[in-house]
Amino acid sequence: MLQGVKCCLLALLIGLSLPAFAALDLNSATAEQLAEQLQGVGMTKAQEIVRYRQDNGPFVSVDQLVEVKGIGAILLEKNRQLLTVEQPTETK
């Protein structure tokens, strides 16, 4: 019984020590957030992502990121797990 409690406590401590993961939303992230959190994306590419979003509307999927100037399939794959696309809620 005591060994089971120790095991559960150890698992809890390990879980608490892991960093929290929150995917970066392509439809709301700032250029600064994109440049800081994505691999291979500096401020110039991050600004292109934001400009694309402003010119073309919200991203429909993460795959659409390759339509941004300077973003290719390899760069997308490096960052895919860090990204999400939330559809903006309409306000009346």
N, C-alpha and C positions, 0 to 999 in steps of 0.2 A: 504494500500500500504506500509506504513512504517513498519507495523508489518511483512509483507512478506519479506522485506529487512533484518530486524533484524533476522528473522528465518534463512534466507539463510546465513547470516554472522556467526551465531552461528554454523550451520552445517559445514561450511567451517573451522572454528576454531577447532571444534572437530575432523574433518578429518585430519587436519594438526598436531594435537597433538598425533595421533596414531602412533606407531612405524612402520617403513617400514618393510615389510616382503619379504624376498627373500629366496626361497628354496635353500637348500644346495645340490649341484650336486655331487652324488656319484662318478662320473667319473672324477671329477677335484678337489674335496676337499682334502686338506692336512690332515694328521693325527691330527695336532694341531686344525684345524677348526672343525673336526669331534668330537674330545674330548671336545672342548669348547661348542659346540652348541647342541649336542645330549644328551638327558636324559639317564642316566645309562651307558654311554659310556665314559670310561677313556682312557688314552693314550694307554694302552695295546690293548684294543678292537679296537681302532681307527687305530692302526698300523696293526692289523689283516685285517681290511677292505682294507687298502691301499695295503697290501701284496697280498690279494685275487685278487684285481684289476690288479696288476702287473703280477701275475701268470696266470690268467684266461682271461685277456682282459677286456674291459669295461663292466660295468653292462648293462644288457638289460632292466631290470625293477627294481623298488624298492623292489619288492617281492624277488628278488634274494639275497637280503641281508641276509636272513636266512641261506644261504649256508656258510656264514662266521663263523668260529669257535668262539663260545661265544655269538653269536647273535641268539636269539630265536624269536618266533612269538610274544610274549608279548612285548619284547623290540622293535621290528619292529613297532608294533601298537602304542606304546608310541611316536614314532618319525616319523611315516608315513607322517604327514602333513608338516614336516620340510624338507622332502627330495624330490628330483627329480632326474631323469636320463636323461641327455642330451647326445645324440649320438655325439661322436667326429667327426669333419669334417676331411675328408681325404685331405692331402696336397700332391701335386705332385712334 
